[in-house]
């Protein structure tokens, strides 16, 4: 651990900023797709909840426009439950699914009225419902043994089977582009935490790696942890094709309501065809 009063941000950042990218792609096959252990889950909840909360008004509007009011909604990759909480406030019957036990612990406090299921979206059965959401690049995360588009097709089929005719499926993804790759370093800090992220994109392999270092205050010290998240970057055309194969009509947008998505993200609003 690092003693809190003696460690200015500079000394936390210095080893991170000098970290070499060499050999990162040799490690990709060994990385877990996503862990979200307790420290990163806490930091994500308190420091990065603006994404879900900003998207919530637009998502609720889409549900109302589809005449899905007070019905059952399943959220894939529900995380700490911020979007579940908004749904519960609007009297929806809510189910959240997430692979991170630490995230679900927070979600139980954030959305106590929601039903929570622990597991991968590829493995957990999606209960019958009127709408399914997956917000925050949830479907970009790779699961061991799954290879990109085929895994996405499997999820689309499961969602289609859970929805009635005209049921709604709303999600966002990282999408490929001919422009600049996502290779950068960034950091953010709160009252009792700091997080540093190095992002590396391999355009040929369609993969993006986030190397994440967290510092969380524990008494007089900061606890350090590290995670590596591997994401699949999808072609918009491939996603639309697989949705149609699964029985959906689809439209795409760079926004969810008034919320403009960050660069390279795209929202897909899919409706099960009759």
C-alpha positions as CSV (number, residue, x, y, z in Angstrom):
1,X,0.0,0.0,0.0
2,X,1.0,3.6,-0.5
3,X,0.8,6.0,2.5
4,X,-1.9,8.6,1.7
5,X,-0.4,11.8,3.1
6,X,3.0,11.2,1.4
7,X,2.1,10.4,-2.2
8,X,1.4,13.4,-4.5
9,X,-0.3,12.6,-7.7
10,X,2.9,13.1,-9.7
11,X,4.5,10.1,-8.1
12,X,1.4,8.0,-8.8
13,X,1.4,9.1,-12.4
14,X,5.1,8.8,-13.2
15,X,5.4,5.0,-13.5
16,X,2.1,4.9,-15.4
17,X,3.2,7.5,-17.9
18,X,6.5,5.8,-18.6
19,X,5.0,2.4,-19.2
20,X,6.0,0.8,-22.5
21,X,3.4,-0.6,-24.9
22,X,5.9,-3.2,-26.1
23,X,4.5,-6.7,-26.0
24,X,1.0,-5.8,-25.0
25,X,-0.6,-7.7,-28.0
26,X,1.3,-10.8,-27.1
27,X,-0.6,-10.8,-23.9
28,X,-4.1,-10.4,-25.3
29,X,-4.9,-14.0,-25.5
30,X,-4.1,-14.4,-21.8
31,X,-6.3,-11.5,-20.5
32,X,-9.7,-11.9,-18.9
33,X,-12.2,-9.9,-20.9
34,X,-13.4,-7.9,-17.8
35,X,-13.2,-8.3,-14.1
36,X,-14.4,-5.2,-12.3
37,X,-13.0,-6.1,-8.9
38,X,-14.2,-4.1,-5.8
39,X,-11.9,-1.1,-6.2
40,X,-12.6,-0.5,-9.9
41,X,-16.3,-1.2,-9.3
42,X,-16.4,1.5,-6.6
43,X,-14.5,4.0,-8.7
44,X,-16.7,3.3,-11.8
45,X,-19.9,3.9,-9.7
46,X,-18.8,7.1,-8.0
47,X,-16.7,8.6,-10.8
48,X,-18.2,7.4,-14.1
49,X,-21.9,7.1,-13.5
50,X,-22.6,10.2,-15.7
51,X,-22.7,8.0,-18.8
52,X,-25.7,5.9,-17.6
53,X,-27.4,8.9,-16.0
54,X,-27.0,11.0,-19.1
55,X,-28.4,8.2,-21.3
56,X,-31.4,7.5,-19.0
57,X,-33.8,10.2,-20.2
58,X,-33.4,9.2,-23.8
59,X,-33.7,5.5,-23.0
60,X,-36.9,6.2,-21.1
61,X,-38.3,8.2,-24.0
62,X,-37.6,5.4,-26.4
63,X,-39.4,2.9,-24.1
64,X,-42.4,5.2,-23.9
65,X,-42.5,5.8,-27.7
66,X,-42.6,2.0,-28.1
67,X,-45.5,2.0,-25.6
68,X,-43.4,0.0,-23.1
69,X,-44.6,1.5,-19.8
70,X,-44.3,-0.2,-16.4
71,X,-43.3,-3.4,-18.2
72,X,-40.4,-5.8,-17.6
73,X,-37.0,-4.6,-18.7
74,X,-33.8,-6.6,-18.6
75,X,-30.5,-4.7,-18.5
76,X,-27.4,-6.7,-19.7
77,X,-24.2,-5.6,-18.0
78,X,-26.1,-3.6,-15.4
79,X,-23.0,-2.7,-13.4
80,X,-23.6,-0.8,-10.2
81,X,-27.3,-0.3,-11.0
82,X,-27.6,3.4,-11.8
83,X,-29.8,2.7,-14.9
84,X,-31.8,0.1,-13.0
85,X,-32.5,2.7,-10.3
86,X,-33.9,5.1,-12.9
87,X,-36.1,2.3,-14.3
88,X,-37.4,1.4,-10.8
89,X,-38.3,5.0,-10.2
90,X,-40.5,4.8,-13.3
91,X,-42.3,1.7,-12.0
92,X,-40.7,-0.8,-14.4
93,X,-40.2,-4.4,-13.4
94,X,-36.4,-4.7,-13.6
95,X,-33.9,-7.5,-14.0
96,X,-30.1,-6.8,-14.1
97,X,-27.4,-9.2,-15.3
98,X,-23.7,-8.7,-14.7
99,X,-20.6,-10.8,-14.6
100,X,-19.0,-8.8,-11.8
101,X,-20.0,-9.8,-8.2
102,X,-18.5,-6.6,-6.9
103,X,-20.7,-4.5,-9.3
104,X,-23.8,-6.4,-8.2
105,X,-23.0,-5.8,-4.5
106,X,-23.2,-2.0,-5.3
107,X,-26.3,-2.6,-7.5
108,X,-28.1,-4.2,-4.6
109,X,-27.8,-0.9,-2.6
110,X,-28.4,1.3,-5.7
111,X,-31.5,-0.5,-7.0
112,X,-32.9,-2.6,-4.1
113,X,-36.1,-3.4,-6.0
114,X,-34.3,-4.9,-9.0
115,X,-33.8,-8.6,-9.4
116,X,-30.1,-9.3,-10.0
117,X,-28.5,-12.2,-11.8
118,X,-24.8,-13.0,-11.7
119,X,-23.1,-14.3,-14.8
120,X,-22.0,-13.6,-18.4
121,X,-24.6,-12.3,-20.9
122,X,-23.6,-15.3,-23.0
123,X,-24.4,-17.8,-20.3
124,X,-27.3,-16.4,-18.2
125,X,-30.8,-17.1,-19.4
126,X,-32.6,-13.9,-20.3
127,X,-36.1,-14.0,-18.8
128,X,-39.1,-13.1,-20.9
129,X,-39.4,-9.3,-21.1
130,X,-40.7,-6.4,-23.1
131,X,-37.3,-4.6,-23.6
132,X,-33.6,-5.3,-23.2
133,X,-30.9,-2.7,-22.8
134,X,-27.1,-3.0,-22.7
135,X,-25.5,0.5,-22.1
136,X,-21.8,1.4,-21.8
137,X,-20.2,-0.9,-24.5
138,X,-21.3,-4.0,-22.6
139,X,-21.5,-6.2,-25.7
140,X,-17.9,-5.2,-26.7
141,X,-16.4,-7.3,-23.9
142,X,-15.0,-10.6,-25.0
143,X,-15.6,-13.8,-23.2
144,X,-13.1,-16.6,-23.3
145,X,-13.9,-19.0,-26.2
146,X,-16.1,-16.5,-28.1
147,X,-14.9,-14.8,-31.2
148,X,-16.4,-11.5,-31.8
149,X,-19.3,-11.5,-34.3
150,X,-20.3,-15.1,-33.5
151,X,-20.6,-14.2,-29.8
152,X,-22.7,-11.1,-30.7
153,X,-25.0,-13.2,-32.9
154,X,-25.5,-15.6,-30.0
155,X,-26.6,-12.7,-27.7
156,X,-28.9,-11.3,-30.4
157,X,-30.6,-14.7,-30.7
158,X,-31.1,-15.0,-27.0
159,X,-32.5,-11.5,-26.8
160,X,-34.8,-12.1,-29.7
161,X,-36.1,-15.3,-28.0
162,X,-36.8,-13.4,-24.8
163,X,-38.8,-10.5,-26.4
164,X,-42.3,-10.5,-27.8
165,X,-43.0,-9.2,-31.3
166,X,-42.3,-5.5,-31.4
167,X,-40.1,-5.8,-28.2
168,X,-37.3,-3.3,-28.0
169,X,-33.5,-3.9,-27.8
170,X,-31.3,-0.9,-27.2
171,X,-27.5,-1.0,-26.8
172,X,-24.3,0.8,-27.7
173,X,-21.0,-0.4,-29.1
174,X,-17.5,0.7,-30.1
175,X,-17.5,0.8,-33.9
176,X,-14.6,0.7,-36.3
177,X,-13.7,3.7,-38.4
178,X,-11.1,4.6,-41.0
179,X,-9.9,7.5,-38.9
180,X,-7.4,7.7,-36.0
181,X,-7.0,4.7,-33.7
182,X,-7.8,4.9,-30.0
183,X,-4.3,5.0,-28.5
184,X,-4.0,7.3,-25.5
185,X,-3.5,7.6,-21.8
186,X,-5.8,9.3,-19.4
187,X,-6.5,9.7,-15.7
188,X,-9.1,10.9,-13.2
189,X,-9.2,11.3,-9.5
190,X,-11.8,11.7,-6.8
191,X,-11.8,12.4,-3.0
192,X,-10.4,8.9,-2.1
193,X,-9.4,7.4,-5.4
194,X,-7.5,7.8,-8.6
195,X,-7.7,5.8,-11.9
196,X,-5.2,5.7,-14.7
197,X,-6.0,4.1,-18.1
198,X,-3.9,3.3,-21.1
199,X,-5.9,2.4,-24.2
200,X,-4.4,0.5,-27.2
201,X,-6.3,-0.4,-30.3
202,X,-5.3,-3.0,-32.9
203,X,-7.2,-2.2,-36.0
204,X,-6.3,-5.3,-37.9
205,X,-7.4,-7.6,-35.1
206,X,-10.5,-5.5,-34.2
207,X,-9.5,-5.4,-30.6
208,X,-9.0,-2.6,-28.0
209,X,-7.2,-3.1,-24.6
210,X,-7.7,-0.9,-21.6
211,X,-4.9,-1.3,-19.0
212,X,-6.4,0.2,-15.8
213,X,-4.5,1.0,-12.6
214,X,-6.5,2.1,-9.6
215,X,-5.6,3.7,-6.3
216,X,-8.2,3.6,-3.5
217,X,-7.7,5.1,-0.1
218,X,-7.9,2.7,2.8
219,X,-7.3,4.5,6.1
220,X,-3.9,6.2,5.9
221,X,-2.9,4.3,2.8
222,X,-3.8,3.9,-0.9
223,X,-4.4,0.4,-2.2
224,X,-3.2,-0.2,-5.8
225,X,-4.9,-2.7,-8.2
226,X,-4.6,-3.3,-11.9
227,X,-7.0,-4.8,-14.5
228,X,-6.7,-5.3,-18.2
229,X,-10.0,-5.2,-20.2
230,X,-10.2,-6.5,-23.8
231,X,-13.0,-5.2,-26.0
232,X,-14.1,-6.1,-29.5
233,X,-14.5,-3.2,-31.9
234,X,-17.3,-4.0,-34.4
235,X,-18.2,-2.9,-37.9
236,X,-21.6,-1.2,-38.0
237,X,-22.5,-3.2,-41.1
238,X,-21.8,-6.5,-39.3
239,X,-23.9,-5.5,-36.3
240,X,-26.9,-4.5,-38.5
241,X,-26.6,-7.7,-40.5
242,X,-26.6,-9.9,-37.4
243,X,-29.5,-8.0,-35.9
244,X,-31.6,-8.6,-39.0
245,X,-30.7,-12.3,-39.0
246,X,-32.0,-12.5,-35.5
247,X,-35.3,-11.0,-36.5
248,X,-34.9,-7.3,-35.7
249,X,-35.4,-4.1,-37.7
250,X,-32.7,-1.6,-36.6
251,X,-31.8,2.1,-36.7
252,X,-28.5,3.6,-35.6
253,X,-27.7,6.9,-33.9
254,X,-24.7,8.8,-32.4
255,X,-27.0,9.9,-29.6
256,X,-29.4,8.5,-27.1
257,X,-32.0,11.3,-26.8
258,X,-30.2,14.5,-26.0
259,X,-27.1,12.6,-24.9
260,X,-24.4,12.7,-27.5
261,X,-22.3,9.5,-27.3
262,X,-18.5,9.8,-27.1
263,X,-16.4,9.4,-30.2
264,X,-16.5,6.0,-31.9
265,X,-19.7,4.9,-30.0
266,X,-22.9,4.1,-31.7
267,X,-26.4,3.4,-30.4
268,X,-28.5,0.6,-32.0
269,X,-32.3,0.7,-31.5
270,X,-33.7,-2.7,-32.6
271,X,-37.3,-3.8,-32.7
272,X,-38.3,-7.4,-33.1
273,X,-40.2,-7.9,-36.4
274,X,-43.6,-9.4,-36.7
